[in-house]
Every structure is written in structure tokens, then in C-alpha cells.
Amino acid sequence: MKLDDVAKRDGWRCWVCDEAVDAGMSVNDPRGPSIDSRTADKKAKVIERLAHRACNTRKGAVKVVIAWPDRLHVVEPAPLIAVAERLERKGGRELVARCANRKDAQEAADWLVDRFSRLAPGLPVTASVDTGGGQFLVALATGRR
């Protein structure tokens, strides 16, 4: 795919940091657009993704980690790349975080659905908030099992 095609599909947002990518920026600039091969698995639904040049370069040196925003109050947040890979491969449901109250859990669930729409486009996920052990559990699920 061409850079413009990938960028338009991804809404001109970097899949790593989830920030806007400037279409007018030079591809040689650290904040400029680049195409990243997120996975070597050829069976993956989305192989090429838009990334800032610096995000793409940095992830080549270290395993990429999708950060949970500091504004979310979650305990033991799951590593989102691994969650996306498992859900793409097997489908089903996966617990991704715990929260002290329902409001925090719902905020995390809403953020996750939005973030996964860019992290793993083509993988429709839903989020649920369940109670358990005096806390609120946030889970992601796909339609297949």
C-alpha cells in the first residue's frame, strides 16, 4: 500500500503513540509519516500501519508498548499489543484491567474501544465492566470465540 492509502485508512494517527501525524511533514522528520509493519504474521488483518518516523524507529530498537493514559485509574493494566494479538488470533474475551469504582472502569472501557479502533482496525471489540471481589473488572471481547 502507498503511504497516503495507509494514512487515510488510519485517520492520520500514529498507531504507536495515538497522536496526529502531519501530512505535510517531511518523511525524514521525526514527527513525519512512515509506514510500519506492525507484525510479521502475514495472516494478520492489518500488516501495515501509519506511524511517526521516530515512533517507528524507536519501536525497532525496543518492544513497543502502548501506554495507558495517566488520567485512567486502573490497576494491573494489560499490555495492549499482546491483547490485540491474542484477540486477533483467537477471538473471545480477555480481562484487561481492574478499577476501584464503576466510573473509572467505564472510562477505561470507553477509551479501550476507541483505542482499539485504531490499534487493531478491522477487529471489532466491545468492552464490558463486571463486578468481582469488591472491584470492577474491565474486559474486551470480540464477536468470535
N, C-alpha and C positions, 0 to 999 in steps of 0.2 A: 504494500500500500504506500501511497505517497504521504508525505508529511501533512499536507493540507487535509487529506481524507481522514487520517488518524486523528488530527487535531479537532476537526469538526465533529467527528463521532464522539470524542471525549470532551466536547464542550470547551476546548482550550483551557483545560485544567490539568495540572500535573498529577499523575496517579500516585506519586510518592508523597508529596507534601500537601496535595489538595489545594494548592493556590493557583491563581490565574497565570497563564502563560501568555506573554505579549506576542501577538502575531507579527508585529513589526520589528521585534528584537532580532539581532543577528544570531544565526545558529551557532556562532562562535562565542557569543556572550554567555557567561554562566547562567543567566536568567532566560536565555534564549531557548527556543523549542528544539526538541530532539525526539527521535523515535527510540523507544526502549523495548527490547524483547523481555517481557516480564518473566517468561518461563521457557524452559527448553522443551517442555512437554507439547508435542505437536498436536495432541488431542485436545488441548485447552481451547475453550471457546474464543478467547481473545489472546492472541500471541503478541501483537504489537500495541504499545501504549504510548501516549504522549507524556513526556517528562521534561523538566528544565534540564539544560545541559549539565549543570552542577549536580542535580539530584541523580541523574543517570550515571555520571562519572563516580560520584560518591558511593552509590549502591554497588558499583562494580568492585569496590575495594572492601566493602563490609556488607554483611547480610542486611537487606533493607528491613526497616521496622516502621510500620505505620503507627504514628503516635496517636494516642487517645488525647483529646483536648484537656487541658488543665481544668477547664470550667466544669467538666463532668466529675461527679463524686462517685467513683467506682472502686471496688476492692477486687484485687486479682484479675485485672483486665486480660483477656486472652490475646495472644499475638494474632493480629488480624490477617496477615498474609497466610499463615498456616490454616486459619479458619476458612478463608476463601478457597484455598487449595483443596481442603477436605470436602467442603460443601460442593465445589465444582465436580470433584471426583465421585463422591458417594451420595450427595444429597443428604436429606434427613434434617436433624435438629441438633444444635450444639449450644451449650451454655457458654456465655462469653464474659459475664461479669456478675458481681453481687453489689447491691446497694443497701444503704441503711433505711431508705424510705422510698415510697412509691413514686414520688415526684422525681427524685434523682434517677430512678430506674427508667421511668418513661422518657426523660430527657436523653438518657443513654440509648434507649431503644430507637427513638426518633433519629438521633444522629447516626446510628449504625445503618439504618435503612438508607438514609441519604448518602452516606459514605460508600456503602457497598454498590450503590447505583453507578458510581464512578470507578471504584476499585475492581469490581467484577461485573461490568455491564453484560447483560445477557444472562445473568444468574439472578432470577427474581427471588429476593429474600423478604421474609416478613420477620418482625421482631415481636416477642411476647414478654410480658412481665408476670412472673409467677411468685407466689409467696412460699417460703420454706425456711424453717429453722429460725424464725424471727427476723428474716431479712427478705429482700426482694431479688429474685434471680432474673437476669436478662438473657434471653435465648434468641438465636437466629435459626430460621428454618427455610428450607426450600420446599417446593411442591412435590419433589420426588423422594423416595426412600429406597 
